[in-house]
Amino acid sequence: TSDVNGLGTDIQQHFDNTHIIYDNSTDTTFLRGRLLGKGGFARCYEILNLNTNKIYAGKIISKTRISKPHQKQKILREVQLQKNLKHRHVVEFINYFEDDSNVYIILENCSRKSLVHVLKHRKYLTEPEVRYYLRQLVAGVEYIHSNQIIHRDLKLGNMLLNNEMDLKLADFGLATKVDFAGEKKMTVCGTPNYIAPEVLQKKGHSFEADIWAVGCIMYALLVGRPPFETTTLKETYLRITENNYSFPSSLTTAAKNLIRKCLHPEPTSRPLLQEILADEFFVCGYLPHSLSPTCCTAMPKFPSRYAS
Ligand SMILES: CC[C@@H]1C(=O)N(C)c2cncnc2N1C1CCCC1
């Protein structure tokens, strides 16, 4: 392939011009690139903005798949929630447009995929790495909660990494806006991965459901598997309602204590986001302010003066 638009042939080869996407609302032409994966109704692709030569991630949903009004509403609500959010640790919403056959959601590109991929390579992470990722996750969740939004599907697959290894919170498909102080949501349309007991039991839920998920994420990053994982969904749900999980002996006391607080069955007994960052786990251990991309595939050796 010749270097037609100065991108360099290594990137150029990802984009063939058989898939041209035109956004007439901004008079912008995109090339559709390689498939990144599927999420819900959407097929996700790298896409290249030919006006700016910048690469984005595009969620492309065929209109045939959202023929029923409530399905289109779901997409529009996701866009509505995400489009006004602007934070270093929340995926940036770029644009939404439609053509005859698809709707398009253009988002910030996260070239290093998600923490699912990191854990696939690494099995489990060191405590300093977990502090590094959790600090950014908590910052992003703090921001969306301050905008009255509950994410409701925090999980490793929605924790994406850009080229600089910054964590970006993604996928507001199950998110909801709290309309008044003290409002309790009664239902979720979809199945959250790290679902909290109060959501399962339809007792009314709010921001605390995201804290439960942060506890599940912290456990999964340190142990290499989720706290309530079993072979069937029914058994997993039973363990969640029974609060039945255990720690491997490898975990430090500070890590176990923080996870235990986040996984408290009573939502109001769980820590606030600010309390998580002030917890002994964070304060009494080394928190790297940057992480090499090699940590996606190999265990880092932190300077020995930073014990754990
Ligand atoms: C486009 C969907 C999703 C996403 O939201 N962003 C921002 C993203 C940004 N960059 C790469 N991938 C992204 N993904 C992946 C695609 C498959 C699963 C999640």
The ligand as an ORCA input file, in Angstrom:
! r2SCAN-3c Opt
* xyz 0 1
  C     -15.580      0.952     20.656
  C     -16.030      0.091     21.781
  C     -15.061      0.099     22.963
  C     -14.965      1.504     23.469
  O     -15.933      1.975     24.068
  N     -13.857      2.254     23.210
  C     -13.830      3.668     23.638
  C     -12.739      1.713     22.581
  C     -11.642      2.484     22.232
  N     -10.580      1.898     21.657
  C     -10.558      0.564     21.440
  N     -11.595     -0.233     21.763
  C     -12.686      0.325     22.313
  N     -13.777     -0.467     22.622
  C     -13.603     -1.930     22.562
  C     -14.022     -2.506     21.225
  C     -14.383     -3.950     21.508
  C     -14.623     -4.065     22.993
  C     -14.345     -2.729     23.625
*
